[in-house]
């Protein structure tokens, strides 16, 4: 890290400058060795920093973290210390943002900071749950195993997200194409027919008048329509970014037919897997549940885990509070109860996670199977309505002659 200093030299003159050091204490010692007495010492943050700009623009993707954790575990198992292992990984890193972060972590470790604490300073890259797991690994001496478990957990999340994305790609493309086709018909084709029918002074059927009037109005007020859509979209985005708005959106997403159930299953599966990982590593449930709540992607489910934590602190256990909340499905409640009774909670939670992931895959296939015919039906109805209006208009022309 680069520090900016203001100090007195041996002649009592004030000097200022910059120097690189791992910590503020090391920077002070370096100044003292040089014969300077520090007056002010603070990290140097340039107004325009290429590294800072790249850190904001270039993100560290989950696959890069998976490789990082796997390789770090392998290097530690082969006998390398943490600092030299991270230096090797920093040299191999192609992502400049990741390279910069690894450099800062190495500097912190050389200054006496633990790996978990150094990673915790970068919450946008390393989650609080992962930092806590690494801290447990440091205390137990099983950091290599913990790193592998974190990598496997990330792999499962990436795999699930990729499967969902691939499954939804075709329906989304079809929907976009359908909207474009309908837009072209309404904006360009119908107005041309409308001008033709007006020139012929033909009385058109009601459905044709309605469609042509709608098309004409949309074309004449397209700027106002686009502006209104833009304003509404911006308002929704700002509202969703608020805590209340995000909570309302997450609650709505859970109630959407089919898709809500799918999202519910995936979120519970992820939370069960994370809780199994934390508890299996030796973290008490009273400390693990807040981490699950903080890392949960749905505010409603996060609130449910927060309520469970409050009741667990009062001595109600884990399964009893779950049974009173409909967010936690019967299988999960029953398996957690069995895990509490047998002392095998981490394995039962992992079993629940696998079961929910499997069910989510089947649900996703069912949803895709419903979306495609539904979109075909929607597109057919809209195009059929437009065709009917044009056909009825042609009959109106024939009747006029």
C-alpha positions as semicolon CSV with decimal commas, in nm:
position;residue;x (nm);y (nm);z (nm)
1;X;0,000;0,000;0,000
2;X;0,118;0,353;-0,078
3;X;0,115;0,609;0,207
4;X;0,135;0,987;0,184
5;X;0,336;1,144;0,466
6;X;0,416;1,483;0,614
7;X;0,722;1,482;0,842
8;X;1,014;1,678;0,990
9;X;1,363;1,593;0,869
10;X;1,682;1,605;1,076
11;X;1,716;1,980;1,009
12;X;1,365;2,050;1,137
13;X;1,228;2,118;0,791
14;X;0,886;1,994;0,686
15;X;0,897;1,743;0,401
16;X;0,625;1,548;0,229
17;X;0,618;1,253;-0,003
18;X;0,497;0,900;-0,063
19;X;0,630;0,556;0,027
20;X;0,516;0,197;-0,009
21;X;0,466;-0,016;0,303
22;X;0,252;-0,312;0,409
23;X;0,103;-0,134;0,715
24;X;0,097;0,207;0,875
25;X;0,331;0,087;1,153
26;X;0,586;-0,032;0,896
27;X;0,563;0,303;0,715
28;X;0,630;0,488;1,040
29;X;0,936;0,271;1,108
30;X;1,071;0,332;0,756
31;X;1,038;0,707;0,805
32;X;1,212;0,680;1,141
33;X;1,505;0,488;0,988
34;X;1,536;0,762;0,727
35;X;1,561;1,025;1,002
36;X;1,209;1,161;0,959
37;X;0,960;1,232;1,239
38;X;0,612;1,173;1,101
39;X;0,349;1,443;1,154
40;X;0,080;1,301;0,924
41;X;0,055;0,959;0,761
42;X;-0,241;0,835;0,559
43;X;-0,307;0,602;0,265
44;X;-0,258;0,769;-0,071
45;X;-0,572;0,763;-0,283
46;X;-0,528;0,936;-0,620
47;X;-0,830;1,108;-0,771
48;X;-0,803;0,897;-1,085
49;X;-0,652;0,556;-1,025
50;X;-0,636;0,298;-1,301
51;X;-0,650;0,017;-1,046
52;X;-0,952;0,172;-0,878
53;X;-1,132;0,219;-1,208
54;X;-1,056;-0,138;-1,313
55;X;-1,170;-0,269;-0,976
56;X;-1,508;-0,104;-1,031
57;X;-1,541;-0,205;-1,395
58;X;-1,384;-0,552;-1,390
59;X;-1,558;-0,795;-1,159
60;X;-1,419;-1,115;-1,015
61;X;-1,646;-1,389;-1,144
62;X;-1,742;-1,699;-0,941
63;X;-1,550;-1,939;-1,173
64;X;-1,233;-1,740;-1,101
65;X;-1,295;-1,775;-0,727
66;X;-1,352;-2,150;-0,767
67;X;-1,014;-2,186;-0,937
68;X;-0,852;-1,963;-0,673
69;X;-0,981;-2,167;-0,378
70;X;-0,898;-2,501;-0,542
71;X;-0,545;-2,394;-0,633
72;X;-0,483;-2,235;-0,292
73;X;-0,589;-2,560;-0,121
74;X;-0,358;-2,761;-0,350
75;X;-0,060;-2,532;-0,286
76;X;-0,112;-2,545;0,090
77;X;-0,139;-2,926;0,080
78;X;0,190;-2,945;-0,109
79;X;0,370;-2,769;0,177
80;X;0,375;-2,404;0,068
81;X;0,293;-2,135;0,320
82;X;-0,001;-1,899;0,265
83;X;0,208;-1,599;0,156
84;X;0,408;-1,783;-0,111
85;X;0,093;-1,963;-0,232
86;X;-0,090;-1,634;-0,276
87;X;0,212;-1,484;-0,455
88;X;0,205;-1,771;-0,705
89;X;-0,168;-1,726;-0,760
90;X;-0,125;-1,350;-0,800
91;X;0,131;-1,401;-1,077
92;X;-0,104;-1,643;-1,256
93;X;-0,413;-1,423;-1,225
94;X;-0,539;-1,270;-1,550
95;X;-0,806;-1,056;-1,385
96;X;-0,646;-0,725;-1,282
97;X;-0,902;-0,666;-1,008
98;X;-0,827;-1,007;-0,854
99;X;-0,453;-0,949;-0,891
100;X;-0,483;-0,618;-0,706
101;X;-0,690;-0,772;-0,424
102;X;-0,445;-1,061;-0,384
103;X;-0,164;-0,809;-0,360
104;X;-0,343;-0,629;-0,076
105;X;-0,414;-0,957;0,102
106;X;-0,045;-1,056;0,077
107;X;0,058;-0,718;0,225
108;X;-0,188;-0,760;0,513
109;X;-0,065;-1,113;0,589
110;X;0,296;-0,995;0,593
111;X;0,186;-0,731;0,842
112;X;0,057;-1,001;1,077
113;X;-0,306;-1,027;0,965
114;X;-0,472;-1,366;0,926
115;X;-0,596;-1,478;0,583
116;X;-0,961;-1,469;0,691
117;X;-0,927;-1,114;0,824
118;X;-0,748;-1,000;0,509
119;X;-1,022;-1,150;0,288
120;X;-1,294;-0,996;0,505
121;X;-1,168;-0,651;0,397
122;X;-1,297;-0,731;0,046
123;X;-1,664;-0,829;0,100
124;X;-1,752;-0,768;-0,266
125;X;-1,529;-1,060;-0,363
126;X;-1,512;-1,282;-0,054
127;X;-1,843;-1,322;0,127
128;X;-1,865;-1,295;0,503
129;X;-1,962;-1,661;0,522
130;X;-1,652;-1,770;0,333
131;X;-1,427;-1,550;0,546
132;X;-1,581;-1,703;0,859
133;X;-1,528;-2,055;0,726
134;X;-1,163;-1,982;0,652
135;X;-1,127;-1,845;1,004
136;X;-1,261;-2,175;1,140
137;X;-1,013;-2,361;0,919
138;X;-0,729;-2,149;1,053
139;X;-0,826;-2,228;1,412
140;X;-0,875;-2,600;1,352
141;X;-0,575;-2,645;1,121
142;X;-0,796;-2,778;0,840
143;X;-0,784;-2,475;0,614
144;X;-0,714;-2,687;0,303
145;X;-1,031;-2,891;0,358
146;X;-1,235;-2,577;0,420
147;X;-1,105;-2,416;0,102
148;X;-1,208;-2,724;-0,098
149;X;-1,555;-2,719;0,058
150;X;-1,596;-2,351;-0,032
151;X;-1,490;-2,423;-0,391
152;X;-1,738;-2,713;-0,415
153;X;-2,014;-2,493;-0,274
154;X;-1,942;-2,224;-0,534
155;X;-1,932;-2,487;-0,808
156;X;-2,282;-2,603;-0,716
157;X;-2,416;-2,248;-0,721
158;X;-2,254;-2,173;-1,058
159;X;-2,380;-2,502;-1,203
160;X;-2,737;-2,432;-1,092
161;X;-2,730;-2,075;-1,226
162;X;-2,586;-2,195;-1,558
163;X;-2,852;-2,465;-1,599
164;X;-3,128;-2,213;-1,528
165;X;-2,979;-1,961;-1,771
166;X;-2,942;-2,220;-2,049
167;X;-3,296;-2,346;-1,998
168;X;-3,445;-1,996;-2,017
169;X;-3,239;-1,875;-2,314
170;X;-3,466;-2,018;-2,585
171;X;-3,795;-1,890;-2,433
172;X;-3,646;-1,543;-2,382
173;X;-3,520;-1,525;-2,742
174;X;-3,859;-1,643;-2,868
175;X;-4,037;-1,382;-2,657
176;X;-3,812;-1,101;-2,781
177;X;-3,861;-1,205;-3,145
178;X;-4,238;-1,221;-3,090
179;X;-4,243;-0,870;-2,944
180;X;-4,039;-0,737;-3,237
181;X;-4,272;-0,902;-3,492
182;X;-4,582;-0,767;-3,319
183;X;-4,422;-0,423;-3,292
184;X;-4,344;-0,417;-3,666
185;X;-4,699;-0,525;-3,754
186;X;-4,864;-0,270;-3,525
187;X;-4,627;0,019;-3,603
188;X;-4,575;-0,016;-3,980
189;X;-4,812;-0,267;-4,141
190;X;-5,143;-0,161;-3,987
191;X;-5,093;0,215;-4,050
192;X;-5,026;0,143;-4,420
193;X;-5,354;-0,047;-4,448
194;X;-5,528;0,229;-4,256
195;X;-5,413;0,491;-4,508
196;X;-5,526;0,269;-4,795
197;X;-5,871;0,219;-4,648
198;X;-5,909;0,590;-4,576
199;X;-5,823;0,674;-4,938
200;X;-6,094;0,434;-5,056
201;X;-6,354;0,585;-4,818
202;X;-6,458;0,241;-4,701
203;X;-6,648;0,177;-4,378
204;X;-6,438;-0,069;-4,183
205;X;-6,556;-0,330;-3,932
206;X;-6,521;-0,248;-3,562
207;X;-6,223;-0,475;-3,496
208;X;-6,032;-0,323;-3,790
209;X;-6,109;0,031;-3,670
210;X;-5,994;-0,057;-3,320
211;X;-5,663;-0,208;-3,433
212;X;-5,585;0,069;-3,681
213;X;-5,675;0,341;-3,428
214;X;-5,454;0,174;-3,168
215;X;-5,168;0,150;-3,418
216;X;-5,209;0,512;-3,525
217;X;-5,222;0,637;-3,168
218;X;-4,914;0,437;-3,073
219;X;-4,721;0,566;-3,372
220;X;-4,815;0,931;-3,310
221;X;-4,733;0,915;-2,940
222;X;-4,440;0,675;-2,949
223;X;-4,204;0,925;-2,782
224;X;-4,445;0,986;-2,495
225;X;-4,503;0,612;-2,457
226;X;-4,128;0,543;-2,450
227;X;-4,075;0,826;-2,201
228;X;-4,352;0,694;-1,977
229;X;-4,208;0,342;-1,991
230;X;-3,861;0,478;-1,912
231;X;-3,986;0,680;-1,612
232;X;-4,184;0,385;-1,476
233;X;-3,884;0,155;-1,519
234;X;-3,654;0,399;-1,338
235;X;-3,908;0,442;-1,056
236;X;-3,936;0,065;-1,016
237;X;-3,557;0,024;-1,012
238;X;-3,514;0,289;-0,742
239;X;-3,798;0,143;-0,535
240;X;-3,658;-0,210;-0,560
241;X;-3,321;-0,082;-0,436
242;X;-3,482;0,028;-0,110
243;X;-3,508;-0,226;0,171
244;X;-3,888;-0,222;0,165
245;X;-3,900;-0,243;-0,215
246;X;-3,658;-0,538;-0,225
247;X;-3,863;-0,718;0,040
248;X;-4,187;-0,663;-0,157
249;X;-4,024;-0,784;-0,479
250;X;-3,884;-1,098;-0,314
251;X;-4,224;-1,170;-0,163
252;X;-4,387;-1,130;-0,504
253;X;-4,129;-1,355;-0,671
254;X;-4,214;-1,635;-0,428
255;X;-4,585;-1,610;-0,516
256;X;-4,549;-1,631;-0,895
257;X;-4,708;-1,959;-1,016
258;X;-4,448;-2,228;-1,093
259;X;-4,155;-1,983;-1,101
260;X;-4,211;-1,889;-0,736
261;X;-4,191;-2,251;-0,626
262;X;-3,877;-2,298;-0,834
263;X;-3,709;-1,995;-0,680
264;X;-3,816;-2,109;-0,333
265;X;-3,661;-2,454;-0,378
266;X;-3,332;-2,321;-0,515
267;X;-3,295;-2,069;-0,231
268;X;-3,371;-2,327;0,040
269;X;-3,132;-2,576;-0,123
270;X;-2,854;-2,316;-0,125
271;X;-2,919;-2,216;0,236
272;X;-2,925;-2,580;0,353
273;X;-2,597;-2,649;0,179
274;X;-2,433;-2,338;0,329
275;X;-2,567;-2,419;0,676
276;X;-2,438;-2,775;0,643
277;X;-2,097;-2,640;0,544
278;X;-2,080;-2,397;0,836
279;X;-2,207;-2,643;1,097
280;X;-1,987;-2,924;0,963
281;X;-1,682;-2,699;0,992
282;X;-1,754;-2,656;1,364
283;X;-1,943;-2,325;1,378
284;X;-2,232;-2,325;1,629
285;X;-2,582;-2,280;1,485
286;X;-2,628;-1,960;1,683
287;X;-2,337;-1,810;1,486
288;X;-2,411;-1,985;1,155
289;X;-2,774;-1,872;1,119
290;X;-2,694;-1,496;1,107
291;X;-2,442;-1,567;0,828
292;X;-2,707;-1,764;0,636
293;X;-2,954;-1,480;0,681
294;X;-2,702;-1,223;0,555
295;X;-2,601;-1,429;0,250
296;X;-2,957;-1,528;0,154
297;X;-3,065;-1,397;-0,186
298;X;-3,431;-1,354;-0,086
299;X;-3,521;-1,104;0,187
300;X;-3,833;-1,296;0,293
301;X;-3,643;-1,621;0,348
302;X;-3,361;-1,425;0,515
303;X;-3,616;-1,283;0,760
304;X;-3,735;-1,638;0,827
305;X;-3,384;-1,751;0,921
306;X;-3,344;-1,440;1,137
307;X;-3,662;-1,527;1,328
308;X;-3,538;-1,884;1,377
309;X;-3,212;-1,749;1,517
310;X;-3,399;-1,535;1,771
311;X;-3,606;-1,831;1,887
312;X;-3,303;-2,061;1,893
313;X;-3,123;-1,823;2,127
314;X;-3,423;-1,863;2,360
315;X;-3,365;-2,239;2,362
316;X;-3,632;-2,358;2,116
317;X;-3,389;-2,550;1,894
318;X;-3,390;-2,542;1,515
319;X;-3,673;-2,766;1,394
320;X;-3,943;-2,629;1,626
321;X;-3,917;-2,267;1,501
322;X;-3,902;-2,397;1,143
323;X;-4,224;-2,594;1,183
324;X;-4,414;-2,274;1,262
325;X;-4,303;-2,097;0,943
326;X;-4,456;-2,197;0,607
327;X;-4,141;-2,082;0,425
328;X;-3,963;-2,393;0,549
329;X;-4,108;-2,693;0,370
330;X;-4,211;-3,015;0,554
331;X;-3,919;-3,224;0,423
332;X;-3,669;-2,970;0,551
333;X;-3,837;-2,949;0,894
334;X;-3,857;-3,327;0,930
335;X;-3,496;-3,387;0,823
336;X;-3,368;-3,113;1,054
337;X;-3,558;-3,274;1,342
338;X;-3,399;-3,610;1,261
339;X;-3,057;-3,445;1,238
340;X;-3,099;-3,283;1,579
341;X;-3,202;-3,613;1,738
342;X;-2,921;-3,818;1,580
343;X;-2,648;-3,553;1,604
344;X;-2,595;-3,573;1,230
345;X;-2,740;-3,236;1,131
346;X;-2,478;-3,140;0,871
347;X;-2,540;-3,457;0,666
348;X;-2,919;-3,431;0,688
349;X;-2,903;-3,068;0,572
350;X;-2,685;-3,174;0,280
351;X;-2,941;-3,443;0,193
352;X;-3,219;-3,183;0,196
353;X;-3,012;-2,957;-0,028
354;X;-2,957;-3,232;-0,285
355;X;-3,326;-3,327;-0,276
356;X;-3,439;-2,969;-0,334
357;X;-3,186;-2,914;-0,613
358;X;-3,316;-3,230;-0,785
359;X;-3,676;-3,119;-0,744
360;X;-3,585;-2,774;-0,873
361;X;-3,437;-2,928;-1,189
362;X;-3,762;-3,115;-1,256
363;X;-3,964;-2,800;-1,185
364;X;-3,746;-2,602;-1,422
365;X;-3,806;-2,852;-1,703
366;X;-4,181;-2,838;-1,633
367;X;-4,180;-2,458;-1,638
368;X;-3,991;-2,452;-1,968
369;X;-4,239;-2,704;-2,106
370;X;-4,526;-2,470;-2,010
371;X;-4,361;-2,147;-2,123
372;X;-4,302;-2,251;-2,482
373;X;-4,665;-2,347;-2,569
374;X;-4,794;-2,048;-2,369
375;X;-4,577;-1,811;-2,571
376;X;-4,680;-1,981;-2,896
377;X;-5,045;-1,942;-2,799
378;X;-4,994;-1,576;-2,706
379;X;-4,813;-1,500;-3,030
380;X;-5,078;-1,686;-3,230
381;X;-5,362;-1,494;-3,063
382;X;-5,204;-1,153;-3,123
383;X;-5,109;-1,223;-3,485
384;X;-5,447;-1,389;-3,538
385;X;-5,621;-1,076;-3,410
386;X;-5,419;-0,856;-3,644
387;X;-5,487;-1,090;-3,936
388;X;-5,858;-1,096;-3,853
389;X;-5,872;-0,718;-3,849
390;X;-5,703;-0,698;-4,190
391;X;-5,924;-0,973;-4,337
392;X;-6,241;-0,811;-4,208
393;X;-6,120;-0,484;-4,357
394;X;-6,077;-0,649;-4,697
395;X;-6,432;-0,779;-4,676
396;X;-6,538;-0,421;-4,595
397;X;-6,368;-0,299;-4,914
398;X;-6,540;-0,566;-5,123
399;X;-6,872;-0,470;-4,968
400;X;-6,812;-0,104;-5,048
401;X;-6,783;-0,187;-5,415
